[in-house]
Amino acid sequence: MKDMMGWIKNVKPMAFQVLKWLAIAIAIYMMVSGFDTDKYMEENTFFASASFFMLIAIFFHLEQHKS
């Protein structure tokens, strides 16, 4: 059981790092997609969603360093 806990301790920061970069990639994709549209509401929706994913990335970054 102790060996299993050590394994989880090593994998947890790596999982948060992967999730952080995935959230950043989604946010960048949404920002670029927002510049491509001509409609004002779609542009605002893309930017709001991108901001949400950046907040998720910040959360995963903080959790990565906490664990």
Backbone as a printed PyTorch tensor [residue, N CA C, xyz], in Angstrom:
tensor([[[  0.8210,  -1.1950,   0.0000],
         [  0.0000,   0.0000,   0.0000],
         [  0.8660,   1.2610,   0.0000]],

        [[  1.9620,   1.2480,   0.7740],
         [  2.8420,   2.4150,   0.8060],
         [  3.4770,   2.6650,  -0.5580]],

        [[  3.8070,   1.5710,  -1.2520],
         [  4.4140,   1.7060,  -2.5700],
         [  3.4380,   2.3470,  -3.5570]],

        [[  2.1750,   2.0130,  -3.4310],
         [  1.1530,   2.5780,  -4.3010],
         [  0.9990,   4.0760,  -4.0540]],

        [[  1.0650,   4.5150,  -2.8170],
         [  0.9390,   5.9370,  -2.4930],
         [  2.1150,   6.7320,  -3.0520]],

        [[  3.3080,   6.1510,  -3.0550],
         [  4.4610,   6.8240,  -3.6430],
         [  4.2980,   7.0090,  -5.1370]],

        [[  3.7090,   6.0200,  -5.7880],
         [  3.4710,   6.1000,  -7.2220],
         [  2.4760,   7.2120,  -7.5470]],

        [[  1.4090,   7.3010,  -6.7500],
         [  0.3970,   8.3350,  -6.9690],
         [  0.9970,   9.7180,  -6.7300]],

        [[  1.8640,   9.8370,  -5.7320],
         [  2.5070,  11.1180,  -5.4340],
         [  3.3560,  11.6110,  -6.6010]],

        [[  3.9670,  10.6850,  -7.3370],
         [  4.8010,  11.0630,  -8.4760],
         [  3.9830,  11.3800,  -9.7210]],

        [[  2.8580,  10.7360,  -9.8880],
         [  2.0480,  10.9150, -11.0920],
         [  1.1650,  12.1590, -10.9980]],

        [[  0.7430,  12.5130,  -9.8120],
         [ -0.1900,  13.6230,  -9.6180],
         [  0.3260,  14.9490, -10.1960]],

        [[  1.5700,  15.3830,  -9.9050],
         [  2.0390,  16.6400, -10.5030],
         [  2.1270,  16.5710, -12.0280]],

        [[  2.4760,  15.3950, -12.5530],
         [  2.5730,  15.2510, -13.9950],
         [  1.1850,  15.3530, -14.6430]],

        [[  0.1780,  14.8010, -13.9920],
         [ -1.1890,  14.8920, -14.5140],
         [ -1.6630,  16.3440, -14.5150]],

        [[ -1.3650,  17.0790, -13.4450],
         [ -1.7390,  18.4930, -13.4050],
         [ -1.0050,  19.2830, -14.4830]],

        [[  0.2380,  18.9290, -14.7720],
         [  0.9980,  19.6220, -15.8130],
         [  0.3670,  19.3820, -17.1850]],

        [[ -0.0300,  18.1550, -17.4560],
         [ -0.6730,  17.8400, -18.7340],
         [ -2.0040,  18.5730, -18.8550]],

        [[ -2.7970,  18.5690, -17.7960],
         [ -4.0820,  19.2610, -17.8250],
         [ -3.8990,  20.7690, -17.9810]],

        [[ -2.8590,  21.3120, -17.3670],
         [ -2.5750,  22.7470, -17.4910],
         [ -2.2910,  23.1100, -18.9440]],

        [[ -1.4200,  22.3480, -19.5940],
         [ -1.0710,  22.6530, -20.9830],
         [ -2.2400,  22.3970, -21.9260]],

        [[ -3.0700,  21.4300, -21.6120],
         [ -4.2660,  21.1850, -22.4160],
         [ -5.2300,  22.3690, -22.3070]],

        [[ -5.4160,  22.8930, -21.1100],
         [ -6.2960,  24.0560, -20.9190],
         [ -5.7370,  25.2870, -21.6260]],

        [[ -4.4160,  25.4660, -21.5990],
         [ -3.8030,  26.5980, -22.3050],
         [ -3.9990,  26.4530, -23.8070]],

        [[ -3.8270,  25.2410, -24.3280],
         [ -4.0050,  25.0100, -25.7670],
         [ -5.4440,  25.2860, -26.1980]],

        [[ -6.4050,  24.8580, -25.3940],
         [ -7.8130,  25.1160, -25.7190],
         [ -8.0940,  26.6160, -25.6800]],

        [[ -7.5360,  27.3140, -24.6960],
         [ -7.7480,  28.7650, -24.5890],
         [ -7.1600,  29.4950, -25.7920]],

        [[ -5.9650,  29.1080, -26.2120],
         [ -5.3470,  29.7490, -27.3830],
         [ -6.1680,  29.4690, -28.6360]],

        [[ -6.6280,  28.2320, -28.7810],
         [ -7.4580,  27.8820, -29.9360],
         [ -8.7370,  28.7180, -29.9570]],

        [[ -9.3500,  28.9100, -28.7980],
         [-10.5900,  29.6880, -28.7480],
         [-10.3280,  31.1670, -29.0230]],

        [[ -9.1830,  31.6750, -28.5720],
         [ -8.8410,  33.0730, -28.8710],
         [ -8.6670,  33.2720, -30.3740]],

        [[ -7.9530,  32.3540, -31.0090],
         [ -7.7340,  32.4580, -32.4570],
         [ -9.0590,  32.3080, -33.2030]],

        [[ -9.9160,  31.4150, -32.7570],
         [-11.2280,  31.2380, -33.3870],
         [-12.0950,  32.4800, -33.2050]],

        [[-11.9330,  33.1630, -32.0990],
         [-12.7050,  34.3760, -31.8510],
         [-12.3400,  35.5050, -32.7880]],

        [[-11.0910,  35.5590, -33.2180],
         [-10.6790,  36.5970, -34.1620],
         [-11.1940,  36.3200, -35.5680]],

        [[-11.5620,  35.0760, -35.8420],
         [-11.9680,  34.6760, -37.1870],
         [-13.4270,  35.0100, -37.4920]],

        [[-14.2280,  35.2500, -36.4880],
         [-15.6600,  35.4660, -36.7010],
         [-15.9720,  36.9480, -36.8880]],

        [[-17.0860,  37.1980, -37.5560],
         [-17.5200,  38.5780, -37.7950],
         [-18.6270,  39.0100, -36.8380]],

        [[-19.2030,  38.0730, -36.1300],
         [-20.3250,  38.3870, -35.2460],
         [-19.8170,  38.7630, -33.8550]],

        [[-20.3830,  39.8310, -33.3270],
         [-19.9570,  40.3750, -32.0400],
         [-20.2090,  39.4060, -30.8890]],

        [[-21.3810,  38.7790, -30.8660],
         [-21.7150,  37.8660, -29.7640],
         [-20.8510,  36.6120, -29.7950]],

        [[-20.5740,  36.0890, -30.9790],
         [-19.7020,  34.9160, -31.0760],
         [-18.2950,  35.2540, -30.5870]],

        [[-17.8320,  36.4360, -30.9470],
         [-16.5020,  36.8750, -30.5150],
         [-16.4340,  36.9590, -28.9900]],

        [[-17.4490,  37.5540, -28.3810],
         [-17.4830,  37.6500, -26.9160],
         [-17.5620,  36.2810, -26.2620]],

        [[-18.3220,  35.3790, -26.8630],
         [-18.4470,  34.0260, -26.3210],
         [-17.1090,  33.3010, -26.3610]],

        [[-16.4050,  33.4080, -27.4780],
         [-15.0980,  32.7630, -27.5900],
         [-14.1120,  33.3290, -26.5700]],

        [[-14.1050,  34.6470, -26.4060],
         [-13.1580,  35.2560, -25.4690],
         [-13.5080,  34.9180, -24.0190]],

        [[-14.7930,  34.8570, -23.7040],
         [-15.1990,  34.4770, -22.3460],
         [-14.8210,  33.0250, -22.0560]],

        [[-15.0250,  32.1590, -23.0290],
         [-14.6480,  30.7500, -22.8520],
         [-13.1400,  30.6000, -22.7240]],

        [[-12.3990,  31.3610, -23.5110],
         [-10.9370,  31.3050, -23.4240],
         [-10.4650,  31.7810, -22.0520]],

        [[-11.1090,  32.8100, -21.5150],
         [-10.7500,  33.2890, -20.1750],
         [-11.0260,  32.2250, -19.1210]],

        [[-12.1220,  31.5080, -19.2730],
         [-12.4500,  30.4320, -18.3400],
         [-11.3860,  29.3370, -18.3840]],

        [[-10.9570,  28.9650, -19.5810],
         [ -9.9340,  27.9300, -19.6900],
         [ -8.5860,  28.4100, -19.1480]],

        [[ -8.3020,  29.7000, -19.2480],
         [ -7.0670,  30.2200, -18.6480],
         [ -7.1510,  30.1520, -17.1240]],

        [[ -8.3250,  30.4030, -16.5580],
         [ -8.4920,  30.2510, -15.1080],
         [ -8.3000,  28.8000, -14.6840]],

        [[ -8.7910,  27.8780, -15.4810],
         [ -8.5750,  26.4580, -15.1930],
         [ -7.0880,  26.1340, -15.2520]],

        [[ -6.3760,  26.6930, -16.2360],
         [ -4.9340,  26.4530, -16.3510],
         [ -4.1920,  26.9970, -15.1300]],

        [[ -4.6010,  28.1610, -14.6400],
         [ -3.9750,  28.7260, -13.4400],
         [ -4.2310,  27.8240, -12.2390]],

        [[ -5.4510,  27.3000, -12.1210],
         [ -5.7660,  26.3780, -11.0330],
         [ -4.8830,  25.1390, -11.0980]],

        [[ -4.7520,  24.5370, -12.2770],
         [ -3.9220,  23.3400, -12.4080],
         [ -2.4560,  23.6520, -12.1280]],

        [[ -2.0090,  24.8520, -12.4910],
         [ -0.6270,  25.2400, -12.2090],
         [ -0.3890,  25.3220, -10.7000]],

        [[ -1.3340,  25.9350,  -9.9890],
         [ -1.1930,  26.0450,  -8.5370],
         [ -1.2720,  24.6810,  -7.8600]],

        [[ -2.1520,  23.8180,  -8.3270],
         [ -2.2620,  22.4740,  -7.7620],
         [ -1.0120,  21.6460,  -8.0530]],

        [[ -0.4140,  21.8750,  -9.2100],
         [  0.8050,  21.1490,  -9.5730],
         [  1.9210,  21.4690,  -8.5850]],

        [[  2.0630,  22.7220,  -8.2160],
         [  3.1290,  23.1090,  -7.2920],
         [  2.7780,  22.7940,  -5.8390]],

        [[  1.4900,  22.6760,  -5.5430],
         [  1.0620,  22.3440,  -4.1870],
         [  1.3110,  20.8670,  -3.8750]],

        [[  1.1360,  20.0140,  -4.8820],
         [  1.2760,  18.5680,  -4.6390],
         [  2.7140,  18.1000,  -4.7430]]])
